[in-house]
Amino acid sequence: MSTQQQAPQPRGAGHPRAETVATPAGEARITWYDARPAHTVLALGHGAGGGIEARDLRALAAALPAQGVTVALVEQPWRVAGKKVAPAPRTLDAAWSALWPALALPGLPVIAGGRSAGARVACRTAAALGACAVLALSFPLHPPGRPEKSRAEELTSVELPLLVVQGGRDPFGRPAEFPAGTAPVEVPGADHGFALPKSAELTEAAAMELVTGAVTRWITGGREVWRRDA
């Protein structure tokens, strides 16, 4: 069961709506940025250290509806409840799986995506949920300074179309560290949150244009295949 209300919006977006969805871990919240007409839904979960206010998630929510992509920003129950620490991965996966029917309700192909921990959830659950593709933003390939604790298998096990977008100086995994077949689109000089140092050649606006442009081109290139397979 779900309820809907108006929600704050990124600059340049339409009029988003917020929907609460019951899950085994508590109430989750989906903030919808609708495309009219829409050909695809892009569902994006947040990381363990922040929410849907992340610059890349908001940039995508602002840019993609004009390209026919409805963006659904998903807040996990722990975040909705105001808790500071994310639960175990299995709890995150269970909540995401429970709210998936609401994401699929529009009857369009759904891309499972997210940033950091949200990207891991998307990778682990996409095939079982019937996603058409996976978008991983700032995938945490390993804990900072501990490359031996690799999570590469979560990426390499994805058999769906996959796009990874990664900051060039992300301490959780720089682009050159990623395994063959998962080579990321690089945001030069960006860290795990796609923030840039003052000395960077790119501005934040240009970095977000790089992210939204790469995602738009990827979706545009794959949408005919995804529609046939949906």
FIKOLZA-1660 file (N, C-alpha, C; in steps of 0.1 Angstrom, whole numbers, plus 5000, padded with zeros to 4 digits):
% residues 230
   i   px   py   pz ch aa at
   1 5008 4988 5000  A  M  N
   1 5000 5000 5000  A  M CA
   1 5009 5012 5000  A  M  C
   2 5005 5023 4993  A  S  N
   2 5013 5035 4992  A  S CA
   2 5004 5047 4992  A  S  C
   3 5011 5058 4996  A  T  N
   3 5005 5071 4996  A  T CA
   3 5013 5081 4988  A  T  C
   4 5007 5092 4983  A  Q  N
   4 5014 5101 4975  A  Q CA
   4 5013 5115 4980  A  Q  C
   5 5023 5124 4978  A  Q  N
   5 5023 5138 4981  A  Q CA
   5 5033 5145 4972  A  Q  C
   6 5032 5158 4972  A  Q  N
   6 5042 5166 4965  A  Q CA
   6 5055 5166 4972  A  Q  C
   7 5066 5167 4964  A  A  N
   7 5079 5167 4970  A  A CA
   7 5088 5178 4964  A  A  C
   8 5099 5182 4971  A  P  N
   8 5108 5192 4965  A  P CA
   8 5113 5187 4952  A  P  C
   9 5118 5196 4944  A  Q  N
   9 5122 5192 4931  A  Q CA
   9 5136 5198 4927  A  Q  C
  10 5144 5191 4919  A  P  N
  10 5156 5197 4914  A  P CA
  10 5153 5208 4904  A  P  C
  11 5162 5218 4903  A  R  N
  11 5160 5229 4893  A  R CA
  11 5159 5223 4879  A  R  C
  12 5149 5227 4872  A  G  N
  12 5147 5223 4858  A  G CA
  12 5138 5211 4857  A  G  C
  13 5133 5205 4868  A  A  N
  13 5124 5194 4867  A  A CA
  13 5110 5198 4867  A  A  C
  14 5101 5189 4865  A  G  N
  14 5087 5192 4865  A  G CA
  14 5081 5193 4879  A  G  C
  15 5070 5187 4881  A  H  N
  15 5064 5187 4895  A  H CA
  15 5064 5172 4900  A  H  C
  16 5074 5169 4909  A  P  N
  16 5076 5156 4914  A  P CA
  16 5065 5152 4924  A  P  C
  17 5063 5139 4925  A  R  N
  17 5054 5134 4935  A  R CA
  17 5061 5124 4944  A  R  C
  18 5057 5123 4956  A  A  N
  18 5064 5114 4965  A  A CA
  18 5053 5103 4969  A  A  C
  19 5058 5091 4969  A  E  N
  19 5050 5079 4972  A  E CA
  19 5057 5071 4983  A  E  C
  20 5049 5068 4994  A  T  N
  20 5055 5059 5004  A  T CA
  20 5050 5045 5001  A  T  C
  21 5059 5035 5003  A  V  N
  21 5057 5021 5000  A  V CA
  21 5061 5013 5012  A  V  C
  22 5052 5004 5017  A  A  N
  22 5055 4995 5028  A  A CA
  22 5065 4984 5023  A  A  C
  23 5075 4981 5032  A  T  N
  23 5084 4971 5029  A  T CA
  23 5087 4963 5043  A  T  C
  24 5093 4951 5042  A  P  N
  24 5096 4944 5055  A  P CA
  24 5104 4952 5064  A  P  C
  25 5112 4962 5059  A  A  N
  25 5121 4970 5068  A  A CA
  25 5115 4983 5072  A  A  C
  26 5102 4985 5069  A  G  N
  26 5096 4998 5072  A  G CA
  26 5092 5005 5059  A  G  C
  27 5087 5018 5060  A  E  N
  27 5083 5025 5048  A  E CA
  27 5094 5031 5041  A  E  C
  28 5094 5028 5028  A  A  N
  28 5103 5034 5018  A  A CA
  28 5096 5046 5011  A  A  C
  29 5104 5055 5005  A  R  N
  29 5097 5066 4998  A  R CA
  29 5103 5067 4984  A  R  C
  30 5094 5068 4974  A  I  N
  30 5098 5070 4960  A  I CA
  30 5094 5084 4956  A  I  C
  31 5104 5092 4951  A  T  N
  31 5101 5105 4946  A  T CA
  31 5102 5104 4930  A  T  C
  32 5090 5106 4924  A  W  N
  32 5089 5105 4909  A  W CA
  32 5091 5118 4902  A  W  C
  33 5099 5118 4891  A  Y  N
  33 5100 5129 4882  A  Y CA
  33 5096 5123 4869  A  Y  C
  34 5083 5126 4865  A  D  N
  34 5077 5120 4854  A  D CA
  34 5080 5126 4841  A  D  C
  35 5083 5117 4831  A  A  N
  35 5084 5122 4817  A  A CA
  35 5070 5120 4810  A  A  C
  36 5067 5129 4802  A  R  N
  36 5054 5128 4795  A  R CA
  36 5056 5132 4780  A  R  C
  37 5056 5121 4771  A  P  N
  37 5055 5107 4774  A  P CA
  37 5068 5101 4779  A  P  C
  38 5067 5089 4785  A  A  N
  38 5079 5082 4790  A  A CA
  38 5080 5069 4782  A  A  C
  39 5093 5065 4780  A  H  N
  39 5096 5052 4774  A  H CA
  39 5103 5043 4783  A  H  C
  40 5109 5049 4794  A  T  N
  40 5117 5041 4804  A  T CA
  40 5116 5047 4817  A  T  C
  41 5117 5038 4828  A  V  N
  41 5118 5043 4842  A  V CA
  41 5132 5040 4846  A  V  C
  42 5139 5050 4852  A  L  N
  42 5152 5048 4858  A  L CA
  42 5150 5050 4873  A  L  C
  43 5152 5038 4880  A  A  N
  43 5151 5038 4895  A  A CA
  43 5165 5039 4901  A  A  C
  44 5166 5049 4910  A  L  N
  44 5179 5052 4916  A  L CA
  44 5179 5052 4931  A  L  C
  45 5187 5043 4937  A  G  N
  45 5188 5043 4951  A  G CA
  45 5200 5051 4956  A  G  C
  46 5200 5055 4968  A  H  N
  46 5211 5063 4974  A  H CA
  46 5222 5055 4980  A  H  C
  47 5232 5062 4985  A  G  N
  47 5243 5055 4992  A  G CA
  47 5241 5053 5007  A  G  C
  48 5251 5048 5013  A  A  N
  48 5250 5045 5028  A  A CA
  48 5253 5058 5036  A  A  C
  49 5259 5068 5030  A  G  N
  49 5263 5080 5037  A  G CA
  49 5255 5092 5034  A  G  C
  50 5244 5090 5026  A  G  N
  50 5236 5102 5022  A  G CA
  50 5223 5097 5016  A  G  C
  51 5215 5107 5011  A  G  N
  51 5202 5104 5005  A  G CA
  51 5201 5108 4991  A  G  C
  52 5189 5111 4987  A  I  N
  52 5186 5114 4973  A  I CA
  52 5190 5128 4969  A  I  C
  53 5195 5136 4979  A  E  N
  53 5200 5149 4976  A  E CA
  53 5214 5149 4969  A  E  C
  54 5220 5137 4967  A  A  N
  54 5233 5136 4961  A  A CA
  54 5232 5143 4947  A  A  C
  55 5243 5150 4944  A  R  N
  55 5244 5159 4932  A  R CA
  55 5241 5151 4919  A  R  C
  56 5246 5139 4918  A  D  N
  56 5244 5131 4906  A  D CA
  56 5229 5126 4904  A  D  C
  57 5223 5122 4916  A  L  N
  57 5209 5118 4915  A  L CA
  57 5200 5129 4911  A  L  C
  58 5203 5141 4917  A  R  N
  58 5194 5153 4914  A  R CA
  58 5196 5158 4900  A  R  C
  59 5209 5157 4895  A  A  N
  59 5211 5161 4881  A  A CA
  59 5204 5152 4871  A  A  C
  60 5204 5139 4874  A  L  N
  60 5197 5130 4865  A  L CA
  60 5181 5132 4866  A  L  C
  61 5176 5134 4878  A  A  N
  61 5162 5137 4879  A  A CA
  61 5158 5150 4872  A  A  C
  62 5167 5159 4871  A  A  N
  62 5164 5172 4864  A  A CA
  62 5165 5171 4849  A  A  C
  63 5174 5162 4845  A  A  N
  63 5177 5162 4830  A  A CA
  63 5170 5152 4822  A  A  C
  64 5167 5140 4828  A  L  N
  64 5162 5129 4820  A  L CA
  64 5148 5129 4816  A  L  C
  65 5139 5135 4824  A  P  N
  65 5125 5135 4820  A  P CA
  65 5123 5141 4806  A  P  C
  66 5131 5152 4803  A  A  N
  66 5129 5158 4790  A  A CA
  66 5134 5149 4779  A  A  C
  67 5141 5138 4782  A  Q  N
  67 5145 5128 4772  A  Q CA
  67 5136 5116 4772  A  Q  C
  68 5124 5116 4779  A  G  N
  68 5115 5105 4779  A  G CA
  68 5117 5095 4789  A  G  C
  69 5126 5098 4799  A  V  N
  69 5129 5089 4810  A  V CA
  69 5123 5094 4823  A  V  C
  70 5114 5086 4829  A  T  N
  70 5109 5089 4842  A  T CA
  70 5119 5085 4852  A  T  C
  71 5123 5094 4861  A  V  N
  71 5133 5091 4872  A  V CA
  71 5126 5089 4885  A  V  C
  72 5129 5078 4891  A  A  N
  72 5123 5075 4905  A  A CA
  72 5135 5074 4915  A  A  C
  73 5135 5084 4924  A  L  N
  73 5146 5084 4934  A  L CA
  73 5140 5077 4946  A  L  C
  74 5147 5067 4950  A  V  N
  74 5142 5058 4961  A  V CA
  74 5150 5060 4974  A  V  C
  75 5143 5062 4984  A  E  N
  75 5148 5063 4998  A  E CA
  75 5145 5051 5006  A  E  C
  76 5156 5044 5010  A  Q  N
  76 5154 5032 5018  A  Q CA
  76 5148 5035 5031  A  Q  C
  77 5141 5025 5037  A  P  N
  77 5134 5027 5050  A  P CA
  77 5142 5033 5061  A  P  C
  78 5155 5029 5062  A  W  N
  78 5163 5034 5073  A  W CA
  78 5165 5049 5072  A  W  C
  79 5166 5054 5059  A  R  N
  79 5168 5068 5057  A  R CA
  79 5154 5076 5059  A  R  C
  80 5143 5070 5055  A  V  N
  80 5130 5076 5058  A  V CA
  80 5128 5078 5073  A  V  C
  81 5132 5068 5080  A  A  N
  81 5130 5068 5095  A  A CA
  81 5140 5077 5102  A  A  C
  82 5149 5083 5095  A  G  N
  82 5159 5092 5101  A  G CA
  82 5170 5086 5108  A  G  C
  83 5173 5073 5105  A  K  N
  83 5185 5066 5111  A  K CA
  83 5198 5071 5104  A  K  C
  84 5208 5070 5111  A  K  N
  84 5221 5074 5107  A  K CA
  84 5230 5063 5100  A  K  C
  85 5227 5051 5103  A  V  N
  85 5235 5040 5098  A  V CA
  85 5226 5030 5090  A  V  C
  86 5231 5027 5078  A  A  N
  86 5224 5017 5069  A  A CA
  86 5224 5003 5075  A  A  C
  87 5214 4995 5073  A  P  N
  87 5214 4982 5078  A  P CA
  87 5222 4972 5069  A  P  C
  88 5221 4960 5072  A  A  N
  88 5229 4950 5064  A  A CA
  88 5224 4949 5049  A  A  C
  89 5233 4945 5040  A  P  N
  89 5229 4944 5026  A  P CA
  89 5217 4936 5024  A  P  C
  90 5215 4925 5031  A  R  N
  90 5203 4917 5029  A  R CA
  90 5190 4925 5032  A  R  C
  91 5190 4934 5042  A  T  N
  91 5179 4942 5045  A  T CA
  91 5176 4952 5034  A  T  C
  92 5187 4958 5029  A  L  N
  92 5186 4968 5018  A  L CA
  92 5180 4961 5006  A  L  C
  93 5185 4949 5003  A  D  N
  93 5179 4941 4991  A  D CA
  93 5165 4938 4993  A  D  C
  94 5161 4934 5005  A  A  N
  94 5147 4930 5007  A  A CA
  94 5138 4942 5006  A  A  C
  95 5142 4954 5011  A  A  N
  95 5133 4965 5009  A  A CA
  95 5132 4970 4995  A  A  C
  96 5143 4970 4988  A  W  N
  96 5143 4973 4973  A  W CA
  96 5134 4963 4966  A  W  C
  97 5135 4951 4968  A  S  N
  97 5127 4941 4961  A  S CA
  97 5112 4943 4964  A  S  C
  98 5109 4946 4977  A  A  N
  98 5095 4948 4981  A  A CA
  98 5089 4960 4974  A  A  C
  99 5096 4971 4971  A  L  N
  99 5091 4983 4965  A  L CA
  99 5091 4982 4950  A  L  C
 100 5098 4972 4944  A  W  N
 100 5100 4971 4930  A  W CA
 100 5086 4971 4922  A  W  C
 101 5076 4964 4927  A  P  N
 101 5063 4965 4920  A  P CA
 101 5058 4979 4918  A  P  C
 102 5061 4988 4927  A  A  N
 102 5056 5002 4925  A  A CA
 102 5065 5009 4914  A  A  C
 103 5077 5005 4912  A  L  N
 103 5086 5010 4902  A  L CA
 103 5081 5005 4888  A  L  C
 104 5077 4992 4888  A  A  N
 104 5072 4986 4875  A  A CA
 104 5058 4989 4872  A  A  C
 105 5051 4995 4881  A  L  N
 105 5036 4998 4878  A  L CA
 105 5033 5006 4865  A  L  C
 106 5042 5015 4862  A  P  N
 106 5039 5022 4849  A  P CA
 106 5039 5014 4837  A  P  C
 107 5044 5001 4838  A  G  N
 107 5044 4992 4826  A  G CA
 107 5055 4995 4816  A  G  C
 108 5065 5002 4820  A  L  N
 108 5076 5005 4812  A  L CA
 108 5089 4997 4815  A  L  C
 109 5098 4995 4806  A  P  N
 109 5111 4989 4811  A  P CA
 109 5117 4997 4822  A  P  C
 110 5122 4990 4832  A  V  N
 110 5128 4997 4844  A  V CA
 110 5143 4994 4845  A  V  C
 111 5151 5004 4845  A  I  N
 111 5165 5003 4848  A  I CA
 111 5168 5004 4863  A  I  C
 112 5174 4994 4868  A  A  N
 112 5178 4994 4882  A  A CA
 112 5191 5001 4884  A  A  C
 113 5191 5011 4893  A  G  N
 113 5203 5019 4894  A  G CA
 113 5205 5025 4908  A  G  C
 114 5216 5031 4910  A  G  N
 114 5219 5038 4923  A  G CA
 114 5233 5042 4924  A  G  C
 115 5236 5049 4935  A  R  N
 115 5250 5053 4937  A  R CA
 115 5255 5046 4949  A  R  C
 116 5268 5042 4948  A  S  N
 116 5275 5036 4959  A  S CA
 116 5267 5024 4965  A  S  C
 117 5263 5023 4977  A  A  N
 117 5256 5012 4982  A  A CA
 117 5243 5009 4974  A  A  C
 118 5237 5019 4969  A  G  N
 118 5225 5017 4961  A  G CA
 118 5228 5010 4948  A  G  C
 119 5240 5013 4942  A  A  N
 119 5245 5006 4930  A  A CA
 119 5247 4991 4933  A  A  C
 120 5252 4988 4945  A  R  N
 120 5254 4974 4949  A  R CA
 120 5241 4967 4950  A  R  C
 121 5231 4973 4956  A  V  N
 121 5218 4967 4957  A  V CA
 121 5212 4964 4943  A  V  C
 122 5213 4974 4934  A  A  N
 122 5208 4972 4920  A  A CA
 122 5215 4961 4913  A  A  C
 123 5228 4960 4915  A  C  N
 123 5235 4949 4908  A  C CA
 123 5231 4935 4914  A  C  C
 124 5229 4934 4927  A  R  N
 124 5226 4921 4933  A  R CA
 124 5212 4917 4929  A  R  C
 125 5203 4926 4927  A  T  N
 125 5188 4922 4926  A  T CA
 125 5182 4923 4912  A  T  C
 126 5189 4930 4903  A  A  N
 126 5183 4934 4890  A  A CA
 126 5178 4922 4882  A  A  C
 127 5185 4912 4881  A  A  N
 127 5180 4900 4873  A  A CA
 127 5168 4894 4878  A  A  C
 128 5168 4892 4891  A  A  N
 128 5156 4885 4898  A  A CA
 128 5144 4894 4897  A  A  C
 129 5145 4907 4897  A  L  N
 129 5134 4916 4897  A  L CA
 129 5129 4919 4883  A  L  C
 130 5136 4915 4872  A  G  N
 130 5132 4918 4859  A  G CA
 130 5136 4931 4853  A  G  C
 131 5147 4937 4859  A  A  N
 131 5152 4950 4853  A  A CA
 131 5157 4948 4839  A  A  C
 132 5157 4958 4831  A  C  N
 132 5162 4957 4818  A  C CA
 132 5176 4961 4816  A  C  C
 133 5182 4967 4826  A  A  N
 133 5196 4972 4826  A  A CA
 133 5200 4977 4840  A  A  C
 134 5213 4979 4842  A  V  N
 134 5218 4984 4855  A  V CA
 134 5227 4996 4853  A  V  C
 135 5224 5006 4861  A  L  N
 135 5233 5018 4862  A  L CA
 135 5239 5019 4875  A  L  C
 136 5253 5019 4875  A  A  N
 136 5260 5020 4888  A  A CA
 136 5268 5033 4888  A  A  C
 137 5264 5041 4897  A  L  N
 137 5271 5054 4899  A  L CA
 137 5280 5053 4911  A  L  C
 138 5293 5057 4910  A  S  N
 138 5303 5056 4921  A  S CA
 138 5302 5042 4928  A  S  C
 139 5304 5032 4920  A  F  N
 139 5303 5018 4926  A  F CA
 139 5315 5017 4935  A  F  C
 140 5312 5012 4948  A  P  N
 140 5323 5011 4958  A  P CA
 140 5330 4997 4956  A  P  C
 141 5340 4997 4947  A  L  N
 141 5347 4985 4943  A  L CA
 141 5354 4979 4955  A  L  C
 142 5358 4987 4964  A  H  N
 142 5365 4982 4976  A  H CA
 142 5365 4993 4987  A  H  C
 143 5366 4989 4999  A  P  N
 143 5368 5000 5009  A  P CA
 143 5380 5008 5007  A  P  C
 144 5380 5021 5010  A  P  N
 144 5392 5029 5007  A  P CA
 144 5405 5023 5013  A  P  C
 145 5415 5022 5005  A  G  N
 145 5428 5017 5010  A  G CA
 145 5428 5002 5011  A  G  C
 146 5418 4995 5007  A  R  N
 146 5418 4980 5009  A  R CA
 146 5413 4973 4996  A  R  C
 147 5421 4974 4986  A  P  N
 147 5418 4968 4973  A  P CA
 147 5416 4953 4974  A  P  C
 148 5422 4947 4984  A  E  N
 148 5420 4932 4985  A  E CA
 148 5406 4928 4989  A  E  C
 149 5398 4938 4994  A  K  N
 149 5384 4935 4997  A  K CA
 149 5375 4939 4986  A  K  C
 150 5378 4933 4974  A  S  N
 150 5371 4936 4962  A  S CA
 150 5356 4932 4962  A  S  C
 151 5348 4940 4956  A  R  N
 151 5334 4937 4954  A  R CA
 151 5331 4935 4939  A  R  C
 152 5342 4933 4931  A  A  N
 152 5340 4932 4917  A  A CA
 152 5330 4922 4912  A  A  C
 153 5329 4911 4920  A  E  N
 153 5320 4900 4916  A  E CA
 153 5305 4905 4914  A  E  C
 154 5301 4915 4922  A  E  N
 154 5288 4921 4921  A  E CA
 154 5286 4927 4908  A  E  C
 155 5296 4933 4902  A  L  N
 155 5295 4939 4889  A  L CA
 155 5296 4928 4878  A  L  C
 156 5306 4919 4879  A  T  N
 156 5309 4910 4868  A  T CA
 156 5298 4899 4867  A  T  C
 157 5290 4898 4878  A  S  N
 157 5279 4888 4877  A  S CA
 157 5266 4894 4871  A  S  C
 158 5266 4907 4868  A  V  N
 158 5255 4913 4861  A  V CA
 158 5255 4909 4846  A  V  C
 159 5245 4902 4842  A  E  N
 159 5244 4898 4828  A  E CA
 159 5235 4907 4820  A  E  C
 160 5230 4917 4825  A  L  N
 160 5222 4927 4818  A  L CA
 160 5231 4938 4813  A  L  C
 161 5226 4947 4804  A  P  N
 161 5234 4958 4800  A  P CA
 161 5237 4967 4812  A  P  C
 162 5250 4971 4813  A  L  N
 162 5255 4977 4825  A  L CA
 162 5263 4990 4822  A  L  C
 163 5260 5001 4828  A  L  N
 163 5268 5013 4827  A  L CA
 163 5273 5017 4841  A  L  C
 164 5287 5019 4842  A  V  N
 164 5293 5023 4854  A  V CA
 164 5298 5037 4852  A  V  C
 165 5296 5047 4861  A  V  N
 165 5301 5060 4860  A  V CA
 165 5309 5063 4873  A  V  C
 166 5321 5066 4872  A  Q  N
 166 5330 5066 4883  A  Q CA
 166 5339 5079 4883  A  Q  C
 167 5341 5085 4895  A  G  N
 167 5351 5096 4896  A  G CA
 167 5365 5091 4894  A  G  C
 168 5373 5100 4888  A  G  N
 168 5387 5096 4885  A  G CA
 168 5395 5095 4897  A  G  C
 169 5392 5101 4909  A  R  N
 169 5399 5099 4921  A  R CA
 169 5391 5093 4932  A  R  C
 170 5382 5085 4929  A  D  N
 170 5373 5078 4939  A  D CA
 170 5381 5069 4947  A  D  C
 171 5382 5071 4960  A  P  N
 171 5390 5062 4969  A  P CA
 171 5384 5048 4970  A  P  C
 172 5371 5047 4966  A  F  N
 172 5365 5034 4967  A  F CA
 172 5367 5025 4954  A  F  C
 173 5375 5031 4945  A  G  N
 173 5378 5024 4933  A  G CA
 173 5380 5034 4921  A  G  C
 174 5392 5035 4916  A  R  N
 174 5394 5044 4905  A  R CA
 174 5391 5036 4892  A  R  C
 175 5388 5043 4881  A  P  N
 175 5384 5036 4869  A  P CA
 175 5393 5025 4864  A  P  C
 176 5406 5028 4865  A  A  N
 176 5416 5018 4860  A  A CA
 176 5416 5005 4868  A  A  C
 177 5410 5005 4880  A  E  N
 177 5409 4993 4889  A  E CA
 177 5398 4983 4885  A  E  C
 178 5389 4988 4877  A  F  N
 178 5377 4980 4874  A  F CA
 178 5380 4968 4864  A  F  C
 179 5373 4957 4866  A  P  N
 179 5376 4945 4858  A  P CA
 179 5372 4947 4843  A  P  C
 180 5377 4939 4834  A  A  N
 180 5374 4939 4820  A  A CA
 180 5359 4937 4819  A  A  C
 181 5353 4945 4810  A  G  N
 181 5339 4944 4807  A  G CA
 181 5330 4953 4816  A  G  C
 182 5336 4960 4826  A  T  N
 182 5329 4969 4834  A  T CA
 182 5336 4983 4834  A  T  C
 183 5343 4986 4824  A  A  N
 183 5351 4998 4823  A  A CA
 183 5341 5010 4825  A  A  C
 184 5344 5019 4835  A  P  N
 184 5335 5030 4837  A  P CA
 184 5337 5042 4828  A  P  C
 185 5326 5049 4826  A  V  N
 185 5327 5063 4821  A  V CA
 185 5334 5071 4833  A  V  C
 186 5345 5078 4830  A  E  N
 186 5352 5085 4840  A  E CA
 186 5348 5100 4841  A  E  C
 187 5346 5105 4853  A  V  N
 187 5344 5119 4855  A  V CA
 187 5358 5124 4861  A  V  C
 188 5366 5130 4852  A  P  N
 188 5380 5133 4856  A  P CA
 188 5381 5142 4869  A  P  C
 189 5389 5137 4878  A  G  N
 189 5392 5145 4890  A  G CA
 189 5381 5144 4901  A  G  C
 190 5370 5137 4898  A  A  N
 190 5359 5137 4908  A  A CA
 190 5361 5126 4919  A  A  C
 191 5356 5128 4931  A  D  N
 191 5357 5119 4941  A  D CA
 191 5345 5110 4942  A  D  C
 192 5343 5103 4953  A  H  N
 192 5332 5094 4954  A  H CA
 192 5318 5100 4953  A  H  C
 193 5317 5113 4957  A  G  N
 193 5304 5120 4956  A  G CA
 193 5304 5129 4943  A  G  C
 194 5314 5127 4934  A  F  N
 194 5315 5135 4922  A  F CA
 194 5318 5150 4925  A  F  C
 195 5324 5152 4937  A  A  N
 195 5329 5165 4940  A  A CA
 195 5343 5167 4934  A  A  C
 196 5346 5179 4930  A  L  N
 196 5359 5182 4923  A  L CA
 196 5367 5192 4932  A  L  C
 197 5381 5190 4931  A  P  N
 197 5389 5200 4938  A  P CA
 197 5389 5213 4931  A  P  C
 198 5393 5223 4938  A  K  N
 198 5394 5237 4932  A  K CA
 198 5403 5238 4920  A  K  C
 199 5413 5229 4919  A  S  N
 199 5422 5229 4908  A  S CA
 199 5417 5221 4896  A  S  C
 200 5406 5215 4897  A  A  N
 200 5401 5207 4886  A  A CA
 200 5398 5215 4873  A  A  C
 201 5400 5209 4862  A  E  N
 201 5397 5216 4849  A  E CA
 201 5382 5217 4847  A  E  C
 202 5374 5206 4852  A  L  N
 202 5360 5206 4851  A  L CA
 202 5353 5215 4862  A  L  C
 203 5342 5221 4858  A  T  N
 203 5334 5227 4868  A  T CA
 203 5324 5216 4873  A  T  C
 204 5317 5218 4884  A  E  N
 204 5307 5209 4888  A  E CA
 204 5296 5207 4878  A  E  C
 205 5292 5219 4872  A  A  N
 205 5281 5218 4862  A  A CA
 205 5286 5210 4850  A  A  C
 206 5298 5211 4846  A  A  N
 206 5303 5203 4835  A  A CA
 206 5304 5189 4838  A  A  C
 207 5308 5186 4851  A  A  N
 207 5309 5172 4855  A  A CA
 207 5295 5165 4855  A  A  C
 208 5285 5173 4859  A  M  N
 208 5271 5167 4859  A  M CA
 208 5266 5166 4845  A  M  C
 209 5270 5175 4836  A  E  N
 209 5266 5173 4822  A  E CA
 209 5273 5161 4816  A  E  C
 210 5285 5158 4821  A  L  N
 210 5292 5145 4816  A  L CA
 210 5284 5133 4821  A  L  C
 211 5279 5133 4833  A  V  N
 211 5272 5122 4839  A  V CA
 211 5259 5120 4831  A  V  C
 212 5251 5131 4831  A  T  N
 212 5238 5130 4825  A  T CA
 212 5238 5127 4810  A  T  C
 213 5249 5133 4803  A  G  N
 213 5250 5130 4789  A  G CA
 213 5254 5115 4786  A  G  C
 214 5263 5109 4794  A  A  N
 214 5266 5095 4793  A  A CA
 214 5254 5086 4795  A  A  C
 215 5246 5089 4806  A  V  N
 215 5235 5081 4809  A  V CA
 215 5224 5082 4798  A  V  C
 216 5222 5094 4793  A  T  N
 216 5212 5097 4782  A  T CA
 216 5216 5089 4770  A  T  C
 217 5228 5090 4766  A  R  N
 217 5233 5083 4754  A  R CA
 217 5231 5068 4755  A  R  C
 218 5235 5063 4767  A  W  N
 218 5234 5048 4770  A  W CA
 218 5219 5044 4769  A  W  C
 219 5210 5051 4775  A  I  N
 219 5196 5047 4775  A  I CA
 219 5191 5048 4760  A  I  C
 220 5194 5059 4753  A  T  N
 220 5189 5061 4740  A  T CA
 220 5194 5050 4731  A  T  C
 221 5207 5045 4733  A  G  N
 221 5212 5035 4725  A  G CA
 221 5206 5021 4728  A  G  C
 222 5201 5019 4740  A  G  N
 222 5196 5006 4744  A  G CA
 222 5181 5004 4744  A  G  C
 223 5174 5016 4743  A  R  N
 223 5159 5015 4746  A  R CA
 223 5151 5006 4736  A  R  C
 224 5155 5005 4724  A  E  N
 224 5148 4997 4714  A  E CA
 224 5149 4982 4718  A  E  C
 225 5161 4978 4722  A  V  N
 225 5163 4964 4727  A  V CA
 225 5155 4962 4739  A  V  C
 226 5156 4971 4749  A  W  N
 226 5149 4969 4762  A  W CA
 226 5134 4968 4760  A  W  C
 227 5128 4977 4750  A  R  N
 227 5114 4976 4748  A  R CA
 227 5110 4962 4743  A  R  C
 228 5118 4957 4734  A  R  N
 228 5114 4944 4728  A  R CA
 228 5115 4933 4739  A  R  C
 229 5124 4934 4748  A  D  N
 229 5126 4924 4758  A  D CA
 229 5117 4926 4770  A  D  C
 230 5110 4937 4771  A  A  N
 230 5102 4940 4783  A  A CA
 230 5090 4931 4783  A  A  C
% end
